[in-house]
Amino acid sequence: MSKKSLAVGAAAIVLVLGLTACGSGDSAVSDATATTTTSASAAQTPASAAAHNDADVMFAQMMIPHHAQAVEMSDILLAKEGISEPMVTLAEEIKAAQAPELTELTGWLGQWGEPTEMPGMGHDMSTMEGMLSEQDLQDLTDAQGDDASKLFLTQMIGHHEGAIGMAEDELADGQFPDALEMAQVIIDTQQQEIDVMRQLLTTL
């Protein structure tokens, strides 16, 4: 075999080995990319896919009407004339905190395939912790001025205490991460609001 033939043969072998190495490298890169993508997908898995239990479902089902009533009470007060600025600010803050949570709670139940109302509860929620009866709401609607502010504060303090109790039950028995986080936020936020409301009561 001539030197020229040997050179061509050697070059061909080098070329083949080079292509094989590149192929292996591409495969390794592809594998690494796939692994990274898989890991990223797992890290981005929505919280809705996390495990939940009956306590989480009950928390959401009970907190929905509870939050809805707090928003309703705030709307009643905000519609009145002659309400002081601190009272208006408080009612607006309660709405701003609880309205988005209502949307989140409803979304969880939809993801879990659960109804938004507890079976057998119907529309009568007055037996739930802190919930106002229809007459209580009517009294708030009828009250005016400082009387309305005082009634709102006393009713909302009891309402918040009921929510805190339900949130504490969720922390003790629930397991859905987002629900546990919301429960802690409710405890912290509404306890602060209770302190503010008790202070406001001394000014009326």
C-alpha positions in Angstrom: 0.0 0.0 0.0 1.4 3.5 -1.0 2.0 6.2 1.5 -0.7 8.2 -0.2 -3.3 5.4 0.5 -2.2 5.1 4.1 -2.6 8.8 4.6 -6.1 8.8 3.1 -7.0 5.8 5.2 -5.7 7.5 8.4 -7.6 10.7 7.6 -10.8 8.7 7.1 -10.4 7.0 10.5 -9.7 10.3 12.2 -12.8 11.8 10.5 -15.0 8.9 11.6 -13.7 9.0 15.1 -14.3 12.7 15.2 -17.9 12.4 14.0 -18.5 9.6 16.5 -17.2 11.7 19.3 -19.4 14.6 18.2 -22.3 12.3 18.0 -21.7 11.1 21.6 -21.3 14.6 22.7 -24.5 15.7 21.1 -26.2 12.7 22.8 -24.8 13.7 26.2 -25.9 17.3 25.7 -29.3 16.1 24.7 -29.5 13.9 27.7 -28.4 16.7 30.0 -30.9 19.1 28.4 -33.7 16.5 28.8 -32.7 16.0 32.4 -32.6 19.8 33.1 -35.9 20.3 31.3 -37.5 17.5 33.4 -36.1 19.0 36.6 -37.3 22.4 35.6 -40.7 21.1 34.8 -40.9 19.4 38.2 -39.8 22.6 39.9 -42.5 24.5 38.1 -45.3 22.0 38.9 -48.2 24.1 40.0 -49.2 24.0 43.7 -52.6 22.7 42.6 -51.0 19.3 41.9 -49.8 19.0 45.5 -51.6 16.6 47.7 -54.6 17.8 49.7 -56.9 16.3 52.2 -60.4 16.6 53.6 -59.3 19.4 56.0 -58.1 21.5 53.1 -61.4 21.0 51.3 -63.4 22.0 54.4 -61.2 25.0 55.0 -61.8 26.3 51.4 -65.6 25.5 51.5 -66.0 27.3 54.9 -63.8 30.2 54.1 -65.5 31.1 50.9 -68.8 32.2 52.4 -66.9 33.7 55.4 -64.8 35.9 53.2 -67.8 36.7 51.0 -69.7 38.0 54.0 -66.7 40.1 55.2 -66.7 41.8 51.7 -70.5 42.3 51.9 -70.2 43.9 55.4 -67.4 46.2 54.1 -69.6 47.2 51.1 -72.5 48.0 53.4 -70.3 50.3 55.5 -68.6 51.9 52.5 -72.0 52.8 51.0 -72.9 55.0 54.0 -72.5 58.7 54.4 -70.6 60.2 57.3 -68.2 57.3 57.9 -64.8 58.4 59.3 -61.7 58.1 57.1 -60.1 55.4 59.4 -63.2 53.3 59.1 -63.3 53.7 55.4 -59.7 52.7 55.2 -60.3 49.6 57.3 -63.2 48.4 55.3 -61.3 48.9 52.0 -58.3 47.0 53.4 -60.5 44.1 54.4 -62.0 43.9 50.9 -58.5 44.2 49.3 -57.2 41.3 51.4 -60.2 38.9 51.2 -61.5 39.4 47.7 -58.4 37.9 46.0 -58.4 35.0 48.5 -62.0 34.2 47.6 -60.8 33.7 44.0 -57.9 31.5 45.1 -60.1 29.4 47.4 -62.7 28.9 44.6 -59.9 27.9 42.2 -58.5 25.2 44.5 -61.9 23.6 44.8 -62.3 23.6 41.1 -58.9 22.0 40.6 -59.8 19.3 43.2 -63.2 18.6 41.6 -65.0 19.6 44.8 -68.2 21.8 45.2 -67.8 25.3 46.6 -70.5 24.6 49.2 -70.2 22.0 51.9 -72.8 19.2 51.4 -75.9 19.8 53.5 -75.0 23.3 54.5 -77.2 25.1 51.9 -77.2 28.9 52.1 -77.6 29.1 55.9 -74.1 29.8 57.2 -75.1 31.7 60.3 -74.1 28.7 62.5 -70.5 29.0 61.2 -67.9 30.6 63.5 -68.3 34.4 63.4 -70.9 34.5 60.7 -73.7 37.1 60.9 -77.3 36.2 60.5 -79.6 37.9 58.0 -80.9 40.1 60.9 -77.4 41.1 61.8 -76.7 42.2 58.3 -80.0 44.1 58.2 -79.1 45.8 61.5 -75.8 46.9 59.9 -77.6 48.1 56.8 -80.0 50.2 58.9 -77.5 51.7 61.2 -76.0 55.2 60.4 -73.0 57.3 61.4 -71.1 56.3 64.5 -73.7 53.6 65.4 -73.0 52.0 62.1 -69.2 52.2 62.7 -69.6 50.7 66.2 -71.8 47.9 64.9 -69.5 47.1 62.1 -66.5 46.9 64.4 -68.1 44.6 66.9 -69.5 42.4 64.2 -66.2 42.2 62.3 -64.2 41.5 65.4 -66.3 38.4 66.0 -66.2 37.6 62.3 -62.4 37.8 62.3 -62.1 35.6 65.4 -64.2 32.9 63.6 -61.9 33.1 60.6 -58.8 32.8 62.8 -60.3 29.7 64.5 -60.9 28.0 61.1 -57.4 29.0 60.0 -55.9 27.4 63.1 -57.8 24.2 62.4 -56.3 24.2 58.8 -52.8 24.6 60.2 -53.4 21.7 62.5 -55.0 19.3 60.1 -54.5 20.4 56.5 -51.6 19.5 54.2 -52.1 21.6 50.9 -49.1 24.0 51.0 -51.0 27.0 49.6 -53.9 26.5 52.0 -51.5 26.3 54.9 -49.8 29.5 53.8 -53.1 31.3 53.4 -54.2 30.1 56.9 -51.2 31.6 58.4 -51.7 34.9 56.5 -55.3 35.0 57.7 -54.2 34.5 61.3 -51.5 37.2 61.2 -53.5 39.8 59.1 -56.9 39.4 60.8 -55.4 39.5 64.3 -53.7 42.8 63.4 -57.0 44.1 62.1 -58.7 43.0 65.4 -56.2 45.1 67.3 -56.9 48.1 65.1 -60.7 47.6 65.4 -60.5 47.5 69.2 -58.6 50.7 69.2 -61.1 52.3 66.8 -63.9 51.3 69.1 -62.4 53.5 71.9 -62.6 56.5 69.7 -66.3 56.2 68.9 
